[in-house]
Amino acid sequence: MIKFLDLQATNKVYRAELKDAFERVLDSGWYIMGTELQQFEQAFAGYCGTKHAIGVANGLDALILIIRAYKELGIFNDGDEIIVPANTYIASILAISANGLIPILVEPDIVTYNIDPTLIESFITGRTVAILPVHLYGQLCDIKSINVIASKYKLKVIEDCAQAHGATDPNGTRAGNFGDAAGFSFYPGKNLGALGDGGAITTNNDELATTIKALLNYGSHIKYENKFKGVNSRLDELQAALLLVKLKNLDADTQIKRDIANYYLDEIRNPKILLPTVLYPEAHVWHLFVIRTKDREHLQNYLSKNNVQTVIHYPVPPHKQEAYKELNRLNFPISEKVHFEVLSLPLSTVLTWEEVKTVVQLLNSY
């Protein structure tokens, strides 16, 4: 079986370094908010080019805490609106509603699957306070156009970088350093994945960073003094140490995925299969290689019978989920088309070229 993602093999590459990191944390006797976290936050901020990187428990918490901090600072209020792509993973939307704000869904560009900037202005109202673009599948949004709109209407830009670690624009600016703040996920299957849950927030705003650091630690900026009604959302020492090992190799790992993706793009030649569009090479870090086909179930079954594992990201759009019954009546034909046709192919740093070529041959024979 050609696995969609073999995490055991992926992490085995770093086994010795990961074991050293584990033993270092174990022997330190300090497991929460210590030197490992400090070192990782410094390294990740440096990697993203931001002033601050703040480790949190997971990617959803990263987005929740950004919005919550803006509420504590009096910039956002209950009932305010945040514009978000309609075809994103539900976490992007959950972060908004979890804070008592209203998600305003906007269709994606059918070519890139990222939010369509040409549609955003028509959804801006007097209650709009932010745009939350998602760099879906690992490719940067048209963030320049989004920032122009945000500046015009004095809106915050909160990047969802859960799938885009290391993606850059032509000037070398990385995901996480385009907006006012950004949320990252280190879920094990991400391009930079922990051995458990984890996340981070990046920002260049000192006041926002200080507020978030208190909120994630029970609302405490000084031990036993609580300025806010906070939560417990801390990236622990062990995950920070493990992530630091993998961060050093992130760009090299990304290049492996780009090489495989480029081979797919060059060699898959079946008119029944629509390949992804790449705006420019540096913009895409290939968290996922997503194709579209009108008969997805048949293609997925065909590949499965030929020992190729695929995954659907994501089968049900957020506005059709039971959790958002209030949105079920809305109609987003482009998002629905994407959700009903997409299929993610195997793409990882441990795929062999023989496996890659087998996937291509099977698709071309379909």
Kinemage of the C-alpha trace (Angstrom):
@kinemage 1
@onewidth
@group {chain A} dominant
@subgroup {mainchain}
@vectorlist {calphas} color= white
{ca met a 1} P 0.000 0.000 0.000
{ca ile a 2} L 1.285 3.455 -0.938
{ca lys a 3} L 0.271 5.393 2.149
{ca phe a 4} L -1.166 8.874 1.924
{ca leu a 5} L 1.080 9.892 4.828
{ca asp a 6} L 3.407 7.597 6.769
{ca leu a 7} L 4.134 9.470 9.999
{ca gln a 8} L 6.118 6.612 11.461
{ca ala a 9} L 8.537 6.700 8.538
{ca thr a 10} L 8.546 10.500 8.446
{ca asn a 11} L 9.619 10.778 12.066
{ca lys a 12} L 12.045 7.858 11.864
{ca val a 13} L 14.341 10.085 9.802
{ca tyr a 14} L 14.823 12.250 12.901
{ca arg a 15} L 14.652 9.448 15.451
{ca ala a 16} L 18.097 9.985 17.003
{ca glu a 17} L 17.660 13.753 17.319
{ca leu a 18} L 14.121 13.388 18.638
{ca lys a 19} L 15.282 10.900 21.262
{ca asp a 20} L 18.062 13.281 22.311
{ca ala a 21} L 15.525 16.094 22.624
{ca phe a 22} L 13.194 13.895 24.667
{ca glu a 23} L 15.959 12.859 27.044
{ca arg a 24} L 17.080 16.465 27.432
{ca val a 25} L 13.579 17.503 28.475
{ca leu a 26} L 13.135 14.450 30.680
{ca asp a 27} L 16.397 15.059 32.494
{ca ser a 28} L 15.733 18.770 32.932
{ca gly a 29} L 12.792 18.185 35.271
{ca trp a 30} L 11.087 21.266 33.764
{ca tyr a 31} L 8.169 20.439 31.480
{ca ile a 32} L 6.064 23.584 31.071
{ca met a 33} L 7.147 27.055 29.872
{ca gly a 34} L 10.900 26.588 30.135
{ca thr a 35} L 13.994 27.058 28.009
{ca glu a 36} L 12.916 24.646 25.244
{ca leu a 37} L 9.810 26.713 24.577
{ca gln a 38} L 11.818 29.936 24.660
{ca gln a 39} L 14.323 28.562 22.160
{ca phe a 40} L 11.625 27.289 19.823
{ca glu a 41} L 9.669 30.549 19.965
{ca gln a 42} L 12.818 32.515 19.145
{ca ala a 43} L 13.720 30.166 16.304
{ca phe a 44} L 10.215 30.140 14.831
{ca ala a 45} L 9.913 33.925 15.034
{ca gly a 46} L 13.245 34.156 13.247
{ca tyr a 47} L 12.100 31.691 10.610
{ca cys a 48} L 8.857 33.582 9.961
{ca gly a 49} L 10.566 36.963 10.162
{ca thr a 50} L 8.298 38.224 12.930
{ca lys a 51} L 9.025 39.938 16.213
{ca his a 52} L 7.062 37.414 18.248
{ca ala a 53} L 6.184 33.716 18.078
{ca ile a 54} L 4.076 32.367 20.921
{ca gly a 55} L 3.624 28.641 21.451
{ca val a 56} L 0.086 27.446 22.195
{ca ala a 57} L -1.674 24.100 22.604
{ca asn a 58} L -2.975 23.762 19.027
{ca gly a 59} L -3.806 25.610 15.836
{ca leu a 60} L -7.438 26.263 16.736
{ca asp a 61} L -6.393 27.853 20.021
{ca ala a 62} L -3.946 30.028 18.103
{ca leu a 63} L -6.766 31.625 16.123
{ca ile a 64} L -9.122 31.748 19.108
{ca leu a 65} L -6.531 33.518 21.257
{ca ile a 66} L -5.748 36.136 18.609
{ca ile a 67} L -9.402 37.095 18.339
{ca arg a 68} L -9.863 36.916 22.111
{ca ala a 69} L -6.889 39.220 22.647
{ca tyr a 70} L -8.358 41.784 20.287
{ca lys a 71} L -11.556 41.628 22.349
{ca glu a 72} L -9.638 42.180 25.581
{ca leu a 73} L -7.920 45.173 23.973
{ca gly a 74} L -11.321 46.646 23.064
{ca ile a 75} L -10.726 46.342 19.309
{ca phe a 76} L -13.263 43.541 18.676
{ca asn a 77} L -16.657 43.142 20.328
{ca asp a 78} L -19.396 40.516 20.483
{ca gly a 79} L -21.428 40.543 17.279
{ca asp a 80} L -18.622 41.924 15.119
{ca glu a 81} L -18.002 40.235 11.786
{ca ile a 82} L -14.913 38.524 10.396
{ca ile a 83} L -14.649 37.583 6.736
{ca val a 84} L -13.412 34.032 6.138
{ca pro a 85} L -13.309 31.680 3.124
{ca ala a 86} L -16.348 29.444 2.741
{ca asn a 87} L -14.302 26.379 1.732
{ca thr a 88} L -11.865 26.300 4.634
{ca tyr a 89} L -11.518 23.646 7.313
{ca ile a 90} L -14.092 24.320 10.019
{ca ala a 91} L -11.459 25.382 12.596
{ca ser a 92} L -11.064 28.763 10.875
{ca ile a 93} L -14.753 29.429 11.427
{ca leu a 94} L -14.934 27.903 14.903
{ca ala a 95} L -12.335 30.405 16.119
{ca ile a 96} L -14.631 33.254 15.147
{ca ser a 97} L -17.871 31.929 16.619
{ca ala a 98} L -16.099 30.716 19.777
{ca asn a 99} L -15.406 34.368 20.558
{ca gly a 100} L -18.958 35.563 20.003
{ca leu a 101} L -18.175 37.092 16.617
{ca ile a 102} L -19.928 36.300 13.355
{ca pro a 103} L -18.206 34.474 10.473
{ca ile a 104} L -18.999 35.957 7.074
{ca leu a 105} L -18.287 33.335 4.445
{ca val a 106} L -16.874 34.313 1.049
{ca glu a 107} L -16.370 32.070 -1.961
{ca pro a 108} L -12.898 30.998 -3.098
{ca asp a 109} L -11.209 31.532 -6.426
{ca ile a 110} L -11.951 28.286 -8.292
{ca val a 111} L -8.391 28.277 -9.694
{ca thr a 112} L -6.402 28.596 -6.452
{ca tyr a 113} L -9.073 27.509 -3.904
{ca asn a 114} L -8.071 30.475 -1.739
{ca ile a 115} L -10.485 33.273 -0.850
{ca asp a 116} L -11.360 35.449 -3.859
{ca pro a 117} L -10.228 39.018 -3.059
{ca thr a 118} L -12.505 40.454 -5.750
{ca leu a 119} L -15.539 39.382 -3.703
{ca ile a 120} L -14.443 40.602 -0.278
{ca glu a 121} L -15.490 44.255 -0.465
{ca ser a 122} L -19.100 43.381 -1.211
{ca phe a 123} L -19.302 41.579 2.152
{ca ile a 124} L -17.840 44.389 4.263
{ca thr a 125} L -20.345 46.101 6.573
{ca gly a 126} L -20.191 48.505 9.470
{ca arg a 127} L -19.654 45.488 11.762
{ca thr a 128} L -16.676 44.047 9.870
{ca val a 129} L -13.488 44.119 11.930
{ca ala a 130} L -11.160 41.642 10.234
{ca ile a 131} L -10.366 39.377 7.317
{ca leu a 132} L -9.179 35.866 8.133
{ca pro a 133} L -7.553 34.482 4.953
{ca val a 134} L -6.523 30.822 4.866
{ca his a 135} L -3.453 29.735 2.889
{ca leu a 136} L -5.250 26.556 1.870
{ca tyr a 137} L -3.386 23.355 1.009
{ca gly a 138} L -0.096 25.217 1.503
{ca gln a 139} L -0.386 27.978 -1.112
{ca leu a 140} L -0.369 31.665 -0.187
{ca cys a 141} L -3.521 33.667 -0.743
{ca asp a 142} L -3.440 36.813 -2.824
{ca ile a 143} L -2.425 38.445 0.421
{ca lys a 144} L -1.290 41.679 -1.214
{ca ser a 145} L -4.791 42.394 -2.516
{ca ile a 146} L -6.295 41.389 0.831
{ca asn a 147} L -4.017 43.793 2.699
{ca val a 148} L -4.973 46.626 0.355
{ca ile a 149} L -8.652 46.042 1.135
{ca ala a 150} L -7.948 45.735 4.865
{ca ser a 151} L -6.031 49.000 4.868
{ca lys a 152} L -8.800 50.782 2.960
{ca tyr a 153} L -11.426 49.745 5.526
{ca lys a 154} L -9.132 49.709 8.581
{ca leu a 155} L -9.580 45.979 9.185
{ca lys a 156} L -7.275 43.533 10.921
{ca val a 157} L -5.787 40.669 8.900
{ca ile a 158} L -5.447 37.369 10.767
{ca glu a 159} L -3.668 34.731 8.690
{ca asp a 160} L -4.593 31.081 9.053
{ca cys a 161} L -1.199 29.493 8.335
{ca ala a 162} L -2.072 26.009 9.566
{ca gln a 163} L -1.032 24.507 6.220
{ca ala a 164} L 1.522 27.014 4.970
{ca his a 165} L 4.684 26.867 7.089
{ca gly a 166} L 7.446 28.486 5.052
{ca ala a 167} L 5.449 29.668 2.039
{ca thr a 168} L 6.881 32.940 0.712
{ca asp a 169} L 6.014 35.773 -1.631
{ca pro a 170} L 8.422 36.883 -4.412
{ca asn a 171} L 10.204 39.170 -1.930
{ca gly a 172} L 10.893 36.328 0.491
{ca thr a 173} L 8.331 37.330 3.121
{ca arg a 174} L 6.974 34.207 4.786
{ca ala a 175} L 3.487 33.158 5.754
{ca gly a 176} L 2.745 34.501 9.216
{ca asn a 177} L 4.334 37.875 8.511
{ca phe a 178} L 1.786 39.452 6.170
{ca gly a 179} L -1.046 40.355 8.519
{ca asp a 180} L -1.531 41.698 12.028
{ca ala a 181} L -1.233 38.201 13.490
{ca ala a 182} L -1.208 34.598 12.324
{ca gly a 183} L -2.102 31.186 13.681
{ca phe a 184} L -0.097 28.025 12.952
{ca ser a 185} L -0.864 24.378 13.643
{ca phe a 186} L 1.756 21.748 14.453
{ca tyr a 187} L -0.651 18.816 14.198
{ca pro a 188} L 1.487 15.730 13.398
{ca gly a 189} L 0.540 15.664 9.707
{ca lys a 190} L 1.493 19.297 9.028
{ca asn a 191} L 4.645 20.299 7.155
{ca leu a 192} L 6.089 21.166 10.564
{ca gly a 193} L 4.451 18.558 12.750
{ca ala a 194} L 4.800 17.788 16.442
{ca leu a 195} L 4.338 14.365 18.032
{ca gly a 196} L 0.988 15.478 19.356
{ca asp a 197} L -0.997 18.693 19.238
{ca gly a 198} L 0.692 22.072 19.132
{ca gly a 199} L 0.388 25.527 17.628
{ca ala a 200} L 1.842 29.012 17.531
{ca ile a 201} L 0.907 32.633 17.009
{ca thr a 202} L 3.131 35.098 15.174
{ca thr a 203} L 2.815 38.875 15.328
{ca asn a 204} L 4.841 42.074 15.294
{ca asn a 205} L 2.507 43.792 17.757
{ca asp a 206} L 3.979 43.989 21.270
{ca glu a 207} L 0.693 44.751 23.030
{ca leu a 208} L -1.120 41.927 21.277
{ca ala a 209} L 1.698 39.489 22.104
{ca thr a 210} L 1.704 40.460 25.766
{ca thr a 211} L -2.072 40.014 25.987
{ca ile a 212} L -1.958 36.606 24.290
{ca lys a 213} L 0.848 35.389 26.571
{ca ala a 214} L -1.312 36.187 29.577
{ca leu a 215} L -4.505 34.734 28.122
{ca leu a 216} L -2.934 31.364 27.295
{ca asn a 217} L -1.659 31.016 30.874
{ca tyr a 218} L -4.898 31.418 32.866
{ca gly a 219} L -4.932 35.139 32.122
{ca ser a 220} L -1.819 35.602 34.224
{ca his a 221} L 1.027 37.953 33.322
{ca ile a 222} L 2.607 37.488 36.757
{ca lys a 223} L 2.299 34.221 38.703
{ca tyr a 224} L -0.851 34.151 40.837
{ca glu a 225} L -1.984 37.511 39.447
{ca asn a 226} L -4.726 37.190 36.834
{ca lys a 227} L -5.471 40.141 34.610
{ca phe a 228} L -7.883 38.246 32.361
{ca lys a 229} L -10.263 35.303 32.587
{ca gly a 230} L -7.816 33.213 30.611
{ca val a 231} L -7.384 29.619 29.525
{ca asn a 232} L -4.707 26.940 29.670
{ca ser a 233} L -3.248 26.680 26.154
{ca arg a 234} L 0.497 26.189 26.479
{ca leu a 235} L 2.913 24.473 24.126
{ca asp a 236} L 4.786 22.117 26.427
{ca glu a 237} L 8.549 21.747 26.664
{ca leu a 238} L 8.639 18.341 25.006
{ca gln a 239} L 6.748 19.374 21.884
{ca ala a 240} L 8.796 22.569 21.651
{ca ala a 241} L 12.024 20.554 21.792
{ca leu a 242} L 10.809 18.104 19.141
{ca leu a 243} L 9.602 20.916 16.879
{ca leu a 244} L 12.958 22.662 17.141
{ca val a 245} L 14.623 19.539 15.727
{ca lys a 246} L 12.256 19.458 12.760
{ca leu a 247} L 12.266 23.224 12.156
{ca lys a 248} L 15.949 23.047 11.218
{ca asn a 249} L 15.034 20.723 8.365
{ca leu a 250} L 11.765 22.318 7.275
{ca asp a 251} L 13.041 23.996 4.118
{ca ala a 252} L 14.826 20.835 2.990
{ca asp a 253} L 11.679 18.789 3.621
{ca thr a 254} L 9.615 21.352 1.713
{ca gln a 255} L 11.917 21.029 -1.284
{ca ile a 256} L 11.379 17.264 -1.338
{ca lys a 257} L 7.627 17.829 -1.441
{ca arg a 258} L 8.009 20.465 -4.165
{ca asp a 259} L 10.028 18.037 -6.287
{ca ile a 260} L 7.311 15.393 -6.000
{ca ala a 261} L 4.555 17.932 -6.672
{ca asn a 262} L 6.384 19.186 -9.758
{ca tyr a 263} L 6.653 15.627 -11.050
{ca tyr a 264} L 2.921 15.145 -10.539
{ca leu a 265} L 2.233 18.421 -12.373
{ca asp a 266} L 4.490 17.491 -15.279
{ca glu a 267} L 3.536 13.838 -15.674
{ca ile a 268} L -0.157 13.459 -14.824
{ca arg a 269} L -1.885 13.826 -18.177
{ca asn a 270} L -5.442 12.663 -17.852
{ca pro a 271} L -8.195 15.026 -19.030
{ca lys a 272} L -10.511 13.630 -16.341
{ca ile a 273} L -8.220 15.032 -13.646
{ca leu a 274} L -7.803 18.725 -12.906
{ca leu a 275} L -4.401 19.492 -11.422
{ca pro a 276} L -3.699 22.323 -8.952
{ca thr a 277} L -2.574 25.707 -10.233
{ca val a 278} L 0.622 27.182 -8.795
{ca leu a 279} L 0.914 30.966 -8.792
{ca tyr a 280} L 4.704 30.840 -8.369
{ca pro a 281} L 6.940 28.107 -6.903
{ca glu a 282} L 7.815 29.738 -3.575
{ca ala a 283} L 4.160 30.429 -2.750
{ca his a 284} L 3.314 26.730 -2.369
{ca val a 285} L 4.758 24.401 0.281
{ca trp a 286} L 2.488 21.505 -0.707
{ca his a 287} L 0.926 20.531 2.558
{ca leu a 288} L -1.502 18.752 0.244
{ca phe a 289} L -1.528 17.908 -3.458
{ca val a 290} L -5.202 18.278 -4.297
{ca ile a 291} L -6.719 17.245 -7.613
{ca arg a 292} L -10.328 17.546 -8.734
{ca thr a 293} L -12.463 15.102 -10.659
{ca lys a 294} L -16.182 14.876 -11.283
{ca asp a 295} L -16.341 11.200 -10.307
{ca arg a 296} L -14.289 11.314 -7.133
{ca glu a 297} L -15.697 8.216 -5.464
{ca his a 298} L -14.964 6.076 -8.499
{ca leu a 299} L -11.407 7.399 -8.794
{ca gln a 300} L -10.739 6.955 -5.083
{ca asn a 301} L -12.005 3.371 -5.196
{ca tyr a 302} L -9.890 2.681 -8.281
{ca leu a 303} L -6.756 3.950 -6.551
{ca ser a 304} L -7.572 2.055 -3.366
{ca lys a 305} L -7.979 -1.205 -5.284
{ca asn a 306} L -4.537 -0.527 -6.731
{ca asn a 307} L -3.053 0.029 -3.259
{ca val a 308} L -2.867 3.813 -3.307
{ca gln a 309} L -4.320 5.603 -0.286
{ca thr a 310} L -5.975 8.998 -0.807
{ca val a 311} L -7.854 11.410 1.480
{ca ile a 312} L -10.674 13.894 0.922
{ca his a 313} L -9.964 17.382 2.315
{ca tyr a 314} L -12.816 18.111 3.080
{ca pro a 315} L -15.993 16.183 2.166
{ca val a 316} L -18.554 18.498 3.812
{ca pro a 317} L -18.287 22.310 3.575
{ca pro a 318} L -18.626 24.231 6.856
{ca his a 319} L -21.951 25.821 5.916
{ca lys a 320} L -23.474 22.355 5.496
{ca gln a 321} L -22.276 21.046 8.872
{ca glu a 322} L -24.818 20.366 11.619
{ca ala a 323} L -22.732 22.519 13.971
{ca tyr a 324} L -23.641 25.536 11.833
{ca lys a 325} L -27.337 24.947 11.260
{ca glu a 326} L -27.828 28.686 10.956
{ca leu a 327} L -25.699 28.609 7.795
{ca asn a 328} L -27.235 25.503 6.199
{ca arg a 329} L -29.605 27.561 4.068
{ca leu a 330} L -26.751 29.503 2.455
{ca asn a 331} L -25.637 28.692 -1.052
{ca phe a 332} L -21.962 28.651 -2.015
{ca pro a 333} L -21.795 26.839 -5.364
{ca ile a 334} L -18.046 27.229 -5.880
{ca ser a 335} L -17.224 25.974 -2.389
{ca glu a 336} L -19.634 23.083 -2.769
{ca lys a 337} L -18.114 22.162 -6.126
{ca val a 338} L -14.643 22.136 -4.550
{ca his a 339} L -15.724 20.065 -1.568
{ca phe a 340} L -17.512 17.523 -3.766
{ca glu a 341} L -14.662 17.070 -6.280
{ca val a 342} L -11.341 17.330 -4.429
{ca leu a 343} L -9.063 14.388 -3.722
{ca ser a 344} L -5.630 14.546 -2.061
{ca leu a 345} L -2.856 12.356 -3.465
{ca pro a 346} L 0.018 10.837 -1.476
{ca leu a 347} L 2.696 13.471 -0.890
{ca ser a 348} L 5.318 13.170 1.825
{ca thr a 349} L 9.047 13.378 2.362
{ca val a 350} L 9.353 9.586 2.577
{ca leu a 351} L 7.594 8.640 -0.652
{ca thr a 352} L 9.947 6.765 -2.958
{ca trp a 353} L 10.218 7.763 -6.595
{ca glu a 354} L 8.972 4.329 -7.539
{ca glu a 355} L 5.821 5.013 -5.515
{ca val a 356} L 5.419 8.466 -7.052
{ca lys a 357} L 5.722 7.040 -10.555
{ca thr a 358} L 3.205 4.323 -9.715
{ca val a 359} L 0.657 6.955 -8.639
{ca val a 360} L 1.212 8.829 -11.898
{ca gln a 361} L 0.889 5.704 -14.032
{ca leu a 362} L -2.345 4.707 -12.327
{ca leu a 363} L -3.848 8.178 -12.789
{ca asn a 364} L -2.867 8.295 -16.426
{ca ser a 365} L -4.436 4.863 -16.958
{ca tyr a 366} L -7.676 5.811 -15.230
